[in-house]
């Protein structure tokens, strides 16, 4: 099972195991990580699962598709490393992925 670290704005870290193929968003929801509201349930139609991918991981992940890029325009405080956690799937290749949650989702 791939591992994932989610870091809240406060700095609190959540070290999680994810099912292969499961989204970062669903992994966070299952672990009751605060800061990911996931209002649309993972259908890429809101930005309430916005996260920042750790710089070391940016080049290792697939680029966001058009729908995700469009939704990120609605996110509060977007940065160059912003992604929607519903669109990030856990795989053996991204074992150890680190994402941070924005202050706007406290």
HELIX and SHEET records of a PDB file:
HELIX    1   1 UNK A   24  UNK A   30  1                                   7    
HELIX    2   2 UNK A   55  UNK A   60  5                                   6    
HELIX    3   3 UNK A   66  UNK A   72  1                                   7    
HELIX    4   4 UNK A   85  UNK A   87  5                                   3    
HELIX    5   5 UNK A   92  UNK A   94  5                                   3    
HELIX    6   6 UNK A  103  UNK A  105  5                                   3    
SHEET    1   A 5 UNK A  13  UNK A  18  0                                        
SHEET    2   A 5 UNK A   2  UNK A   7 -1                                        
SHEET    3   A 5 UNK A  97  UNK A 100  1                                        
SHEET    4   A 5 UNK A  50  UNK A  53 -1                                        
SHEET    5   A 5 UNK A  82  UNK A  84 -1                                        
END                                                                             
